[in-house]
């Protein structure tokens, strides 16, 4: 029984904040680093060795019930039904597989300069990834919001091997051009730098490049409830037949990749227009355009 322990922590980052999900363990934060966001939480958690021990553990935002649209107990049951997996995860944006080739081509239209900033960071840290050559991210790899629970081996490889070196670089060389670039402002519902949007995409990148880890995504069969507006649903459903066929065959033509790139651009444009006047369902706020600072 102990070998299959599942620990998911809910960060408590505001004074007087009440825990949302009783199945989660409280994680009071002494250092609420706004600029680093959840990246800081993972780094501190890992450095304290809190990931070590039996079973799997994760750190989930209080917004998990809102974004996932499932009962938290369902995710716990899913994890327990896949005890053999190194990591189980939930992707609250399943529609993205029909609107972008991978997490980076999805993010670039929303945050222009994201791929360049991420590549500069990888190069500076010495991580040998080529962001513009990332493979297809289908439902096996697509993940946003860091809703993952993993064993110690995965934590050591991903957080210890990827996130910690990034943190050390940013802390030791804050004036390096790559460090300054990732801390520039980008477009979001409130003021934010490139950094959290880069970090958010590293999980999918890592698992797509490391098949030695057993990764189990929570299955979502109906994407419509997760689409953020009707236009996004219509665009996704139009792309679905050709994308499903390509994923099944493992073969994406150049034309289809380009169609997905155009879908990402179009969906971003309509999303930015829509959320200028309509509150985003995950934040309750309209989006403000924060232009990036020229380097």
Secondary structure by P-SEA (a helix, b strand, c coil): cccbbbbbbbbbcccccccccccbbbbbbccccccccaaaaaaaaaaaccccccbbbbcccccccccccccaaaaaaaaaacccccbbbbbcccccccccccccccccccccaaaaaaaaaaaaaccccccccccccccccccccccccccaaaaaacccccaaaaaaaaaaccccaaaaaaaccccccccccaaaaaaaaaaaaaaaaccccccccccccccccccccaaaaaaaaaacaaaaaaaaaccccaaaaaaaaaaaaaaaaaaaaaacccccccccbbbbbbccccc
